[in-house]
Amino acid sequence: MDYAVVIEQGPDSFGAYVPDLPGRVAVGESRDEVLAQIREAIALHLAALRREGTPCPEPTSTVAVVEVAARRPARPV
């Protein structure tokens, strides 16, 4: 399964969460570290659901990068 992961960069670390799996979060010192941590969190969560006989949620969230042109502020008249 492919789940969308949101990665946010803070002043000293990176954070990640999975919109389709509430409560699945991770923190790391680098982007690579936080991706490894969130991958493990997802895998452990899905394994626990399978052990309980609970169906794994289907991924429904998607990710898109939207490019916008930077706009200069209007000059005072």
C-alpha positions in Angstrom: 0.0 0.0 0.0 1.2 3.5 -0.7 0.2 6.1 1.9 0.7 9.8 1.5 3.1 11.2 4.0 3.4 14.9 4.9 6.8 16.1 5.9 7.4 19.4 7.7 10.7 21.0 8.3 11.1 22.7 11.7 14.0 24.8 12.9 15.9 21.8 14.3 14.2 18.7 13.0 11.7 17.2 10.6 8.3 15.9 11.4 6.0 13.6 9.4 2.4 12.3 9.6 0.1 10.1 7.6 -3.3 11.7 6.9 -4.9 8.3 6.3 -3.6 6.8 9.6 -4.4 9.3 12.4 -1.8 9.2 15.2 1.0 7.9 13.0 3.7 10.5 13.4 7.5 10.6 13.4 10.3 13.0 14.1 13.9 12.9 12.8 17.0 15.1 12.5 17.0 14.8 8.7 14.5 14.1 5.9 15.9 10.6 5.4 15.6 9.8 9.1 12.0 11.0 9.4 11.1 9.0 6.3 12.7 5.9 7.8 10.8 6.5 11.1 7.4 7.1 9.5 7.9 4.0 7.3 8.5 1.9 10.4 5.5 3.5 12.2 3.2 2.7 9.3 4.5 -0.9 9.1 4.1 -1.5 12.8 0.6 0.0 12.8 -0.5 -2.2 9.8 1.0 -5.3 11.4 -0.9 -4.6 14.6 -4.2 -4.2 12.7 -3.6 -7.5 10.9 -2.9 -9.3 14.1 -6.2 -8.0 15.5 -8.0 -9.0 12.4 -8.9 -5.4 11.7 -8.8 -4.3 8.0 -6.1 -1.9 7.0 -7.4 1.4 5.9 -7.2 2.0 2.2 -5.1 5.0 1.3 -7.4 7.8 0.1 -5.2 10.9 0.5 -3.1 12.2 -2.4 -0.3 14.7 -2.6 0.2 17.5 -5.1 2.8 20.1 -5.4 1.4 23.4 -6.7 3.7 26.0 -8.2 2.7 29.6 -8.0 4.6 32.7 -9.2 6.0 34.9 -6.5 4.2 38.3 -6.7 5.9 41.5 -5.8 4.0 43.8 -3.5 2.2 46.7 -5.1 4.1 50.0 -5.0 2.5 52.8 -3.0 1.1 55.5 -5.3 
